[in-house]
Amino acid sequence: MKAVKNIKNEMLKAPRVKAEYDRLGPEFRLASMLIEARSKAGLSQEALAERMGMKQASVARIESGRNNPSMRTLQRYAEATGHELKISMQPR
């Protein structure tokens, strides 16, 4: 059985797959960052949702990487996990 990493590397050899993977990179990096912040705060999605005044399903959508949360939602997420939201732009 192939390891997931090997399967991923094989799939990324296809130019169309690689282009889409690269295009979605920022969304998935944000999702990973949010999940890590929640995890470090020792919170479940349900507990975080309660702190933010929303439903667990909303937190799941935010963390899925398929949703573009508003700045206000990101700020509330950061505060609820004990983090400070900082946004920056980097030259390419």
N, C-alpha and C positions, 0 to 999 in steps of 0.2 A: 504494500500500500504506500502511495506517495504522500510525503509530508505536505501540509498546506502551503508552506513556503515554496516548495518546488512547483506545486501546481500554479501558484500565483506567478512565479517567475516565467513559467511556460506560457501562461496566458498573456503576460505583458509583452511577449515577443510579437504579438499581432499589433500592427500600427494603430488600428481603430480602437482596440481595447486599451492600449497604452495612452492614446490621446484622451479618451474618456476618463481613465483613471487619473491622469494628471489634472484634467479639468475639475474633477470632484475633490481633489486633494485638500484644498482649504476648508471645505465643509467638514470633511472627516477629521482633519486636524483639530478643528474647533470642537467637534463632538468628543474626541478623545480627551481634550483638555478639560471639558466640562465633567466628563465621567471621572477623570482623575481627581478633580477638585472635590466632587461629591464623596468619592471614596476616601480621600484623605480626611474629610470632615467626619467620616464614620456615619454617613447618612444613607438610608435606603432612598429609593425614588419616592416612596410614599411619605417618608419623614420630610424630605426636601420639599415635596409638593405642599405639605401642610404648612411649613415655614413660609412658603411663597404665596400661600393662599390660592392654590390651584389644585387640579386633580393630578393623580399619579400619571395618568395617560398623557397629560400635557408635558410632564417632565420627560417621559419616554420619547415623545415626538421631538422635543428639543435635543435630546441626546442621540437621536437616530442618525443625525447628519443629513437628513433629507428635508430639514426645515430650516428656514432662515429666521432665527429669533430677532426680535427688535432689540435696540440698544437698552431700552428700559427693562426688558426681560433678562438680558444678560447682566445688567446691573443688579437686579433683584436676586438672580442666581448667585452671583459673586457674594453679595451680602449674606445670603442664607447659608453659604458654605464657609463663611469667615475669610473671604478673599477680597482683594481689591481688583477691580476691573481696570485694565490698562490696554489701550489699543494703540498700535503704532503702524507706520508704513515704512517699509524697507526698500531701498533702491534695488533693482534687479541685478 
